[in-house]
Amino acid sequence: MQNGRKRLIAGIATLAVAGTVGLLPSSSARATPSIKDVQTKVDDLYHQAEVAGERYDAAALRLKQLRGELGDLQADQKRQDAQLRGVREQLRDSVLQQFEGSNISAVGQVVVSDDPKEFLAGLSTMSAYDGIQSSLLTDYDNQVTALALRQKATKNRADQVAATEAQLKQAKATIEQKLADAKALLGSLQEKQRQALLSRGTARVSVSDIGATGSAAAAISFAMAQVGKAYVYGAAGMNAYDCSGLTMRAWGAAGVSLPHSSAAQYNSGRHISASQLQPGDLVFYYHPISHVGMYIGNGLIVNAENPSVGVKVTGLYSMPYVGAVRPG
């Protein structure tokens, strides 16, 4: 009986140890992640950040346009307000002339009213109304309506500006979060692994080896001079660029104006097939489009790639290729 109890206790102890061992993480679970896994995850995070960056660039372009429109509307409203004040003064003079020589206290509240509609409504209750020039009243009524329309348009643009500023803020927050996640993943690699990951796909090319002429040569020369500089979302030089910022500045150096947005640049020139590519052409990636580079020949592009590697030369098909455009 005693021996049986001892065997039972020993068996329970063995099971307990086995269960504990099963709960402990294996050495492989704690191992440094493979460079391939990290590469996939980091590339995905950078792509997500670039998509947010594209939203940021598009919102920035829209915000610039909206602010310009808002300024025009505010100036238009100011001019309309001045015209209304002029007609208002004429109406006051007309009212006072109708009551000339009598007690004008009865019209005091009307002529000092600051509200345009209240002023007009007050006139309609006065006996002098019929004596006021019909054309003057019509003009004033039209001016009140025009001012109200301009005020509404101005408020609408102001609301759009506020909404676009909120979109910029949200896109920036997304970019910063994705970059932080990518940095943390890169930090999980050993130094040799990290350097191997960051240097992958890099090619070295001399500008003299690129057969280009005219404006394309000027654009390529500018872009190649930026190789090695930093990638910063929303930047367009001179020490840092994002993808569309680099191509915008490069073709700007050649006298061709491009918007600061890869999606917008895709619609800023003649579309060409991959077989027609020539040095200087813009090449686009991902769907929807969120990255742009410049073709330099021999199956290579120069592009502001991501915050880890900055501006570099790499293969034409190193990213999901969508199409190409020839600026100018």
C-alpha positions in Angstrom: 0.0 0.0 0.0 2.8 2.4 1.0 4.8 1.5 -2.2 1.7 2.2 -4.4 1.3 5.7 -2.8 4.9 6.5 -3.5 4.6 5.5 -7.1 1.4 7.7 -7.5 3.2 10.7 -6.0 6.2 10.2 -8.3 3.9 10.0 -11.3 2.1 13.2 -10.4 5.5 14.9 -10.0 6.7 13.7 -13.4 3.5 15.0 -15.1 3.8 18.4 -13.3 7.4 18.8 -14.6 6.5 17.7 -18.1 3.6 20.3 -18.1 5.9 23.1 -16.9 8.4 22.3 -19.6 5.7 22.4 -22.2 4.8 25.9 -21.1 8.3 27.3 -21.4 9.2 29.0 -24.7 11.5 27.1 -26.8 14.9 28.4 -27.7 13.8 28.8 -31.3 10.9 31.1 -30.3 13.4 33.4 -28.7 15.8 33.3 -31.6 16.7 36.4 -33.6 14.1 36.7 -36.5 15.3 35.7 -39.9 16.5 38.5 -42.2 13.9 37.4 -44.8 11.0 37.7 -42.3 12.2 41.1 -41.2 12.8 42.3 -44.8 9.2 41.4 -45.7 7.7 43.1 -42.6 9.9 46.2 -43.0 9.1 46.6 -46.7 5.4 46.3 -45.9 5.7 48.9 -43.1 7.6 51.3 -45.4 4.9 50.8 -48.1 2.2 51.6 -45.6 4.1 54.7 -44.6 4.5 55.7 -48.2 0.8 55.2 -48.9 0.2 57.6 -45.9 2.8 59.9 -47.3 1.0 60.0 -50.6 -2.2 61.0 -48.8 -0.1 63.6 -47.0 1.3 65.0 -50.3 -2.2 65.0 -51.9 -3.7 66.8 -48.9 -0.8 69.3 -48.9 -1.5 70.1 -52.5 -5.2 70.4 -51.8 -4.6 72.6 -48.8 -2.5 75.0 -50.8 -5.2 75.3 -53.4 -7.9 75.7 -50.7 -6.0 78.4 -48.9 -5.6 80.3 -52.2 -9.3 80.0 -52.9 -10.1 81.0 -49.4 -7.9 84.1 -49.7 -9.7 85.1 -53.0 -13.1 84.5 -51.4 -12.2 86.6 -48.4 -11.0 89.4 -50.6 -14.2 89.1 -52.7 -16.3 89.2 -49.6 -14.5 92.3 -48.4 -15.1 94.1 -51.7 -18.8 93.0 -51.6 -19.1 94.3 -48.0 -17.7 97.7 -49.1 -20.2 97.9 -52.0 -23.0 97.1 -49.6 -21.9 99.8 -47.2 -21.9 102.3 -50.1 -25.5 101.5 -51.2 -26.5 101.5 -47.5 -25.3 105.0 -47.1 -27.3 106.1 -50.2 -30.4 104.5 -48.7 -29.9 106.3 -45.4 -29.5 109.6 -47.2 -32.7 108.9 -49.1 -34.6 108.1 -45.9 -33.4 111.2 -44.1 -34.3 113.4 -47.2 -37.9 112.0 -47.0 -38.1 113.1 -43.3 -36.3 116.4 -43.7 -37.7 119.1 -41.5 -39.6 116.6 -39.2 -38.8 114.6 -36.1 -36.5 111.9 -37.3 -36.5 110.0 -34.0 -39.1 107.6 -35.6 -36.5 106.4 -38.1 -33.6 106.4 -35.7 -33.6 102.7 -35.1 -33.8 102.0 -38.8 -30.9 104.1 -40.0 -28.5 103.0 -37.3 -29.2 99.3 -37.7 -26.1 97.2 -38.4 -27.9 94.2 -39.7 -28.5 94.5 -43.5 -31.7 92.5 -43.6 -33.0 94.3 -40.5 -32.2 97.6 -42.1 -34.2 96.6 -45.2 -37.1 95.2 -43.2 -37.3 98.4 -41.2 -37.5 100.5 -44.3 -40.6 98.5 -45.5 -42.5 99.5 -42.4 -42.0 103.2 -42.9 -44.3 105.6 -44.7 -41.2 106.9 -46.5 -40.7 103.5 -48.2 -42.7 104.4 -51.3 -40.8 107.6 -51.7 -37.4 105.9 -51.8 -36.1 105.2 -55.3 -37.1 101.7 -56.4 -33.8 101.1 -58.1 -31.9 102.0 -55.0 -33.8 99.5 -52.9 -33.4 96.8 -55.6 -29.6 97.4 -55.7 -29.4 97.2 -51.9 -31.4 93.9 -51.8 -29.1 92.5 -54.5 -26.0 93.5 -52.6 -27.3 91.9 -49.4 -28.0 88.6 -51.3 -24.5 88.7 -53.0 -22.8 89.3 -49.6 -24.7 86.3 -48.1 -23.6 84.1 -50.9 -19.9 85.1 -50.5 -20.0 84.6 -46.8 -21.4 81.1 -47.3 -18.7 80.3 -49.9 -16.0 81.7 -47.6 -17.2 79.5 -44.7 -17.4 76.5 -46.9 -13.7 76.9 -48.0 -12.7 77.6 -44.4 -14.3 74.3 -43.3 -12.5 72.5 -46.1 -9.2 73.9 -45.0 -9.8 72.7 -41.5 -10.8 69.2 -42.7 -7.7 69.0 -44.9 -5.4 70.1 -42.1 -6.9 67.2 -40.0 -6.2 64.8 -42.9 -2.6 66.0 -42.9 -2.3 65.5 -39.2 -3.7 62.0 -39.4 -1.4 61.0 -42.3 1.6 62.3 -40.4 0.7 60.2 -37.3 0.3 57.1 -39.5 3.7 57.7 -41.1 5.4 58.2 -37.7 3.9 55.0 -36.3 4.9 52.8 -39.3 8.4 54.2 -39.2 8.7 53.5 -35.5 7.5 49.9 -36.1 10.0 49.4 -38.9 12.8 50.8 -36.8 12.0 48.4 -34.0 12.0 45.5 -36.4 15.4 46.5 -37.8 16.7 46.8 -34.2 15.9 43.2 -33.7 18.5 42.2 -36.2 22.2 41.7 -35.6 24.4 44.4 -37.1 25.6 42.2 -40.0 22.1 41.2 -40.9 20.9 44.8 -40.7 23.6 46.0 -43.0 22.8 43.2 -45.5 19.2 44.1 -45.5 19.8 47.9 -46.0 22.3 47.4 -48.8 20.3 44.9 -50.8 19.5 45.8 -54.4 22.0 48.8 -54.5 23.7 49.5 -57.8 26.5 51.9 -58.5 26.3 53.9 -61.7 28.1 57.0 -63.1 26.2 59.8 -64.7 28.6 59.6 -67.6 27.5 56.0 -68.3 23.9 57.2 -68.8 23.0 58.0 -72.4 20.6 60.9 -72.1 20.4 64.3 -73.8 18.5 67.6 -73.4 16.1 68.1 -70.5 16.3 64.4 -69.6 20.0 64.6 -69.1 19.5 67.7 -66.8 16.9 65.9 -64.8 19.1 62.7 -64.4 22.1 64.8 -63.5 20.2 66.4 -60.7 18.7 63.2 -59.4 22.0 61.3 -59.4 23.7 64.1 -57.5 21.2 63.4 -54.7 22.2 59.7 -54.2 23.1 59.0 -50.6 20.9 61.8 -49.2 18.1 61.1 -46.7 14.5 60.1 -47.3 12.0 62.3 -45.3 8.3 62.1 -46.0 7.0 65.4 -47.5 10.6 66.7 -48.2 11.8 68.1 -51.5 15.5 69.0 -50.9 18.0 70.0 -50.6 19.3 67.6 -48.0 16.3 65.2 -48.0 13.5 64.0 -50.3 10.6 61.7 -50.5 10.0 59.9 -53.8 7.9 62.5 -55.6 9.9 65.3 -54.1 13.0 64.0 -55.8 11.5 63.6 -59.2 9.7 67.0 -58.9 13.0 68.8 -58.1 14.9 66.8 -60.7 12.6 67.7 -63.6 12.2 71.2 -62.2 16.0 71.6 -62.7 15.2 70.7 -66.4 12.5 73.4 -66.6 9.5 71.0 -66.3 7.0 71.6 -63.5 5.6 68.6 -61.7 3.3 68.3 -58.7 4.6 66.9 -55.4 2.6 63.7 -55.6 3.4 60.4 -57.3 -0.2 59.8 -58.2 -0.5 63.4 -59.7 2.8 62.9 -61.5 1.4 59.8 -63.2 -1.1 62.1 -64.9 1.5 64.8 -65.8 2.9 63.4 -69.0 2.6 60.9 -71.9 2.2 57.3 -70.8 4.6 54.9 -72.3 5.1 51.1 -72.2 8.1 49.5 -70.4 9.6 48.6 -73.8 9.7 52.3 -74.7 11.5 53.4 -71.6 14.3 56.0 -72.0 16.5 57.6 -69.4 14.7 60.4 -67.6 11.2 58.7 -67.8 9.3 58.5 -64.6 8.3 55.0 -63.4 5.5 54.2 -60.9 4.8 51.5 -58.4 2.1 49.8 -56.4 -1.7 50.0 -56.8 -2.9 52.5 -56.0 0.2 54.4 -57.1 2.3 55.4 -54.1 5.9 55.5 -55.3 7.8 57.0 -58.2 11.4 56.8 -59.5 13.4 57.9 -62.5 14.6 55.4 -65.1 18.3 55.8 -66.0 18.7 52.9 -68.4 20.1 49.3 -68.3 17.1 48.2 -66.1 17.9 50.7 -63.3 16.2 53.6 -61.6 17.3 56.3 -59.2 14.7 56.9 -56.5 14.2 58.2 -52.9 13.4 54.7 -51.6 12.7 54.8 -47.9 14.0 56.2 -44.6 16.5 53.4 -44.1 18.4 53.7 -47.4 17.5 57.2 -48.7 18.2 58.1 -52.3 19.7 55.2 -54.2 20.0 53.4 -57.5 18.2 50.1 -57.8 16.5 47.7 -60.2 13.5 48.7 -62.3 11.4 45.8 -61.0 12.6 45.9 -57.4 9.0 47.0 -56.5 5.6 46.2 -58.0 5.8 48.1 -61.4 2.6 49.9 -62.6 3.6 52.1 -65.5 5.7 55.0 -66.9 5.3 58.6 -68.0 7.6 60.8 -70.1 7.5 64.4 -68.7 7.7 67.5 -70.8 
